[in-house]
Amino acid sequence: MNKSKKFLAIGVIAALGLAACGSDDDSSSSTDAPAETDAPAETDAPAETDAMEETDAPTDVAEGGSYVTLDAACEAFDGLEAPDGFRVNLVTDIGKVNDGTFNQFAFEGMDAAAECFGIEDTSFIETVSEADYAANIATALENDPNALVTVGFLITSDTEEAANANADVDFIGIDQFLDEYPENMVGVVFNEDESGYIAGVLAASLSESGVVGVVAGREDVPPVVKFVNGYTVGAASVNPDIRVLSIYNESFTDIAKGASDASQFIGEGADVIFGAGGQTGSGGVAAAAEAGAWGIGVDQDEYFTTFASGDAPGSEYLASSAIKRVDLVTFRLIADSILEQFEGALFVGTAANDLITYAEAHDADVPAEVTAAVEAARVGLADGSITTGLCGIDGLVLGEGSACD
């Protein structure tokens, strides 16, 4: 089996086995978190394809932890070099390649691939408006890339259309779910419910008030819903009586709105704030930390982005970040393109394949017993002894009208 199949197989099979596949109406809610439930052994998750056979993958996990470094990933490809003229382009979701969110993580994956494999030709386009998605993809295709990375759920249909029209280009779609993929498109999705669950365990373990909050992005974006509901379930697994405050926002880039949301939640008693909405969520995390409440970042380690490697105010209150390894997925799929072993399929990043994990505490004085609880949650999600009870497609509770029912 080729390396593309190897990589895709682990993610999809793990996701199926674990049954884990917003709007500025400012819909804010305060709910008692539901008790943790076990997900059914089988769900109506995406059907397995020929590219999903189980096999071995490169062993590039750093010893003693779940975080796969890009240097280790590079070493696993044993000196692979891109052919002369090989080109990779990237189109962001709304935002920039240094915005501290998954746009930046995708860019860093491309950049690491360029360095590792000797790719001299790369470029990126930063999207300003949803109306620009199709035009930005078209512009990126003008210089004939071998691979094109597009970032975000909202750009899915434009990516699919471009893939169908450009069979000689390998398309990597981050956070993009389809019932069926073109042969030259890999749709990468993550079990954000697992990531949110880990953040929820951390939040409830740290909270002294019994009230925690989450500042989220758009409610019509499934990864955001999975983060929010996973957070709620994870918090409840620690404290069934915990109160979880949540709000969805129309914009992923409104830092001031995120800060305002966090301040409102703190005023209602929350002492931990999770940001699950791009820069909007990061604004909430930063505001919470500056106010002396705990913050939990998202997507990548916000200690190095939002908190400027400890130079920004409040870094001592950033307890962790719920990480989805967009960088590593991007890196590996670019390698598959170089190897001419790229095949269209669904790929799912999970705790089981080390693509859902969390960041260290850095400057924060997080008690050892809290860290132990968080690691136990990650391990339980990875080995299947813990399930979130949420649908991996839309993040809704299984058995209650989710897309998996």
C-alpha positions in Angstrom: 0.0 0.0 0.0 1.3 3.5 -0.8 2.1 6.1 1.8 -1.0 8.1 1.1 -3.1 5.1 1.9 -1.1 4.4 5.0 -1.6 7.9 6.4 -5.3 8.1 5.5 -6.0 4.7 6.9 -5.0 5.4 10.5 -7.0 8.6 10.8 -10.2 7.2 9.3 -10.2 3.9 11.0 -9.5 5.5 14.4 -12.3 8.0 13.9 -14.8 5.4 12.9 -13.9 3.2 15.8 -14.3 6.1 18.3 -17.5 7.3 16.7 -16.2 10.8 16.4 -16.3 11.6 12.8 -21.6 30.4 14.6 -23.6 33.5 14.1 -23.2 37.0 15.6 -26.7 36.9 16.7 -24.3 36.4 19.6 -26.3 33.4 20.7 -25.1 33.0 24.2 -26.1 30.1 26.4 -25.6 28.9 29.9 -26.3 25.2 30.4 -25.7 22.4 32.9 -23.3 20.2 31.1 -24.8 16.8 30.1 -23.4 13.7 31.8 -20.8 11.9 29.7 -22.2 9.1 27.6 -20.6 6.2 25.7 -20.9 6.5 22.0 -22.5 3.5 20.2 -20.0 1.0 18.9 -21.1 1.6 15.4 -22.5 4.8 13.8 -23.5 6.1 10.4 -20.1 7.7 9.9 -18.6 8.0 6.4 -18.2 4.6 4.7 -14.8 3.1 4.6 -13.1 3.1 1.1 -10.2 1.2 -0.4 -7.8 3.9 0.8 -8.7 3.1 4.4 -7.0 -0.3 4.9 -5.1 -0.4 8.2 -1.3 -0.6 8.0 1.8 0.9 9.5 2.7 4.6 9.2 6.0 6.4 9.7 6.9 6.3 13.4 7.7 10.0 14.0 6.2 10.5 17.5 8.6 12.0 19.9 9.5 9.6 22.7 7.5 10.1 25.9 4.7 12.3 24.4 2.0 12.6 21.8 3.4 15.6 20.0 5.0 14.7 16.6 7.6 17.3 15.8 8.0 18.4 12.2 11.7 17.6 12.4 10.8 14.1 13.3 8.3 13.9 10.5 10.9 15.0 8.1 13.4 12.4 9.3 10.7 9.7 8.7 10.7 10.4 5.0 14.4 9.6 4.8 15.8 12.3 2.6 12.9 12.6 0.2 13.5 15.4 -2.3 11.0 17.2 -4.5 11.6 17.2 -8.2 12.8 20.4 -9.9 10.0 22.8 -10.4 7.6 21.2 -7.9 5.3 23.9 -6.5 2.9 24.2 -3.6 0.5 27.1 -3.1 -1.9 27.8 -0.2 -5.1 29.8 0.1 -6.1 30.8 3.7 -9.5 31.0 5.2 -10.4 34.6 6.3 -7.3 35.6 8.1 -3.5 35.6 7.6 -0.6 33.2 7.7 0.6 34.7 11.0 -2.8 34.9 12.7 -2.0 32.3 15.3 -4.8 30.0 14.2 -5.2 27.1 11.8 -4.3 29.3 8.8 -0.8 29.8 10.4 -0.5 26.1 11.2 -1.3 25.1 7.6 1.3 27.6 6.4 3.9 26.3 8.8 3.2 22.8 7.5 3.8 23.9 3.9 6.9 25.9 5.0 8.3 22.9 6.8 7.7 20.7 3.8 9.5 23.2 1.6 12.5 23.1 3.8 12.5 19.4 4.3 11.9 18.4 0.7 13.8 21.2 -1.0 10.7 22.8 -2.5 11.8 26.2 -3.9 8.4 27.3 -5.3 5.7 28.1 -2.8 3.3 31.0 -2.3 0.1 31.9 -0.4 -2.9 34.1 -0.7 -4.6 35.5 2.4 -8.4 35.6 2.1 -10.2 38.8 3.2 -13.8 37.8 2.4 -15.8 34.7 1.8 -16.7 36.2 -1.6 -13.0 35.9 -2.6 -12.6 32.1 -2.1 -13.2 31.0 -5.7 -11.1 33.9 -7.1 -8.2 33.2 -4.8 -8.2 29.6 -5.8 -8.2 30.6 -9.4 -5.3 33.0 -8.9 -3.3 30.3 -7.0 -3.8 27.9 -9.9 -2.5 30.4 -12.5 1.1 29.4 -11.7 0.5 25.7 -12.1 1.1 24.3 -8.6 1.5 20.5 -8.1 -0.4 20.8 -4.8 -2.8 23.4 -3.5 -3.7 23.7 0.1 -7.0 25.4 1.0 -8.0 26.1 4.5 -11.4 26.1 6.2 -14.8 24.5 6.1 -16.3 27.5 4.3 -14.1 27.1 1.2 -15.1 23.4 0.7 -17.4 23.8 -2.3 -15.0 26.0 -4.1 -12.1 23.6 -3.5 -14.2 20.7 -4.7 -15.1 22.5 -7.9 -11.5 23.5 -8.6 -10.4 19.9 -8.0 -12.9 18.6 -10.5 -11.7 21.1 -13.1 -7.9 20.6 -12.5 -7.2 16.9 -12.3 -3.4 17.4 -12.5 -3.3 19.3 -9.2 -3.4 17.6 -5.8 -5.8 19.5 -3.5 -5.5 19.4 0.3 -8.7 20.7 1.9 -8.3 21.5 5.7 -11.5 21.1 7.7 -13.4 20.1 4.5 -15.9 17.2 4.6 -17.7 15.8 1.6 -19.7 12.6 1.1 -17.4 11.8 -1.8 -14.1 13.3 -2.8 -12.6 13.9 -6.3 -9.7 11.6 -6.9 -7.2 14.4 -6.5 -8.6 15.9 -3.3 -8.0 14.8 0.3 -10.5 16.3 2.7 -8.9 16.7 6.2 -11.2 16.8 9.2 -10.4 16.4 12.9 -12.2 15.1 15.9 -12.5 18.5 17.5 -15.0 17.0 19.9 -12.0 15.1 21.4 -9.9 18.3 21.5 -12.8 20.2 23.1 -13.2 17.3 25.6 -9.6 17.6 26.7 -10.0 21.3 27.1 -13.1 20.7 29.1 -11.4 18.3 31.5 -8.7 20.9 32.0 -11.1 23.7 32.6 -13.3 21.8 35.1 -10.2 20.5 36.9 -8.8 24.1 37.3 -12.1 25.8 38.1 -12.8 26.9 41.7 -16.1 28.7 40.9 -17.8 25.8 39.1 -18.4 28.1 36.1 -16.3 28.0 32.9 -16.8 29.6 29.5 -16.1 29.1 25.8 -15.8 31.9 23.2 -16.6 30.3 19.9 -16.7 31.1 16.2 -19.6 30.5 13.8 -22.3 28.0 14.8 -22.7 26.9 11.1 -19.2 25.6 11.0 -19.1 22.0 12.3 -15.6 22.0 13.8 -16.7 24.9 16.1 -19.7 23.0 17.3 -17.6 20.0 18.0 -15.2 22.1 20.0 -18.0 23.7 22.1 -20.0 20.5 22.7 -16.8 18.4 23.4 -15.8 21.1 25.9 -19.1 20.8 27.6 -19.0 17.0 27.8 -15.4 17.0 29.0 -16.1 19.5 31.8 -19.1 17.4 32.9 -16.9 14.3 33.1 -15.0 16.0 35.9 -17.9 17.9 37.6 -21.4 16.9 36.6 -22.7 20.1 38.2 -20.4 22.5 36.3 -22.0 25.5 34.5 -20.7 26.0 31.0 -21.2 29.5 29.4 -20.9 29.5 25.6 -21.3 32.0 22.8 -21.1 31.8 19.0 -19.9 34.7 16.9 -20.3 35.5 13.2 -16.6 36.6 12.8 -13.5 34.6 13.4 -11.3 37.7 13.4 -13.0 40.0 15.9 -10.5 40.1 18.7 -12.4 42.9 20.6 -15.7 40.9 20.5 -13.9 37.9 21.9 -12.5 39.9 24.7 -15.9 41.4 25.5 -17.4 37.9 25.6 -14.8 36.7 28.0 -15.3 39.7 30.2 -19.0 39.0 30.3 -18.4 35.4 31.3 -16.0 36.3 34.0 -18.6 38.7 35.3 -20.9 35.8 35.6 -18.4 33.8 37.6 -16.3 32.0 35.0 -12.7 31.5 36.0 -11.6 29.5 32.9 -12.1 30.7 29.3 -11.6 28.4 26.3 -11.3 30.1 22.9 -12.7 28.1 20.0 -13.1 30.8 17.3 -9.9 31.8 15.6 -8.7 35.2 16.5 -12.1 36.0 18.1 -11.5 33.1 20.6 -7.9 34.2 21.1 -9.2 37.6 22.0 -11.2 36.0 24.7 -8.3 33.9 26.0 -6.0 36.9 26.1 -8.6 39.0 27.9 -9.2 36.3 30.5 -5.5 35.7 31.2 -4.9 39.4 31.6 -7.8 39.5 34.1 -6.2 36.7 36.1 -8.6 34.0 34.9 -7.3 30.8 33.3 -7.2 30.7 29.5 -7.1 27.7 27.1 -6.0 28.3 23.5 -7.0 26.4 20.4 -5.6 24.9 17.1 -1.9 25.4 17.9 0.1 26.4 21.0 -1.1 29.9 21.7 1.8 30.5 24.1 4.0 31.1 21.0 1.4 33.1 19.0 -1.2 35.0 21.1 1.1 35.3 24.1 4.3 36.0 22.1 6.4 33.2 23.8 5.6 34.6 27.2 6.2 38.3 26.4 2.5 39.2 26.3 0.5 40.0 29.5 -1.2 37.0 31.2 1.0 34.2 29.8 1.2 32.8 33.3 -2.5 32.1 33.1 -2.5 30.3 29.8 -3.0 26.7 31.1 -2.7 25.0 27.7 -4.0 24.9 24.2 -6.2 22.3 22.5 -4.1 21.4 19.5 -5.2 19.9 16.1 -2.1 19.2 14.1 -3.0 21.0 10.8 0.7 21.5 10.3 1.6 17.9 10.4 -1.3 16.8 8.1 -0.3 19.4 5.6 3.3 18.4 5.7 2.6 14.7 5.2 0.1 15.1 2.4 2.6 17.4 0.5 5.0 14.5 0.8 2.5 12.1 -0.7 2.1 14.5 -3.6 5.9 14.5 -4.2 5.8 10.7 -4.1 3.0 10.7 -6.7 1.0 8.6 -4.2 -1.7 11.1 -3.5 -5.2 9.7 -3.6 -8.5 11.4 -3.0 -10.2 10.4 0.3 -11.4 11.5 3.7 -8.7 11.8 6.4 -9.6 12.2 10.1 -7.2 13.5 12.7 -7.7 12.0 16.1 -6.2 11.5 19.5 -5.4 8.0 18.4 -3.1 9.1 15.6 -1.6 11.9 17.7 -3.2 14.7 15.7 -5.4 15.8 18.6 -3.3 16.7 21.6 -2.6 19.6 24.0 0.2 22.0 24.7 2.4 22.2 27.8 1.6 24.8 30.5 4.8 26.8 29.9 4.7 29.7 32.4 1.5 28.6 34.1 1.5 26.9 37.4 -0.9 24.1 36.7 -1.1 21.6 39.5 0.4 18.2 38.7 -2.9 16.4 39.5 -4.6 18.6 36.8 -2.0 17.7 34.2 -2.4 14.1 35.1 -6.2 14.3 34.6 -5.7 15.9 31.2 -3.3 13.3 30.1 -5.6 10.5 31.3 -8.3 12.0 29.2 -6.1 12.2 26.1 -5.0 8.6 26.6 -8.5 7.4 27.1 -9.7 9.1 24.0 -6.8 7.6 22.1 -7.4 4.0 23.2 -11.2 4.2 23.0 -11.9 3.8 26.7 -13.4 7.3 26.6 -15.8 8.5 24.0 -17.4 11.9 23.7 -20.9 10.7 22.7 -20.9 13.3 19.9 -21.3 12.9 16.2 -18.0 13.4 14.3 -19.8 15.1 11.4 -21.8 17.8 13.1 -20.8 17.6 16.7 -24.3 17.0 18.0 -25.2 14.4 20.6 -25.5 10.9 19.2 -29.1 9.7 19.3 -30.6 13.2 19.4 -30.9 14.1 15.7 -27.2 14.2 14.8 -26.0 13.5 11.3 -24.6 10.2 12.5 -28.1 8.9 13.7 
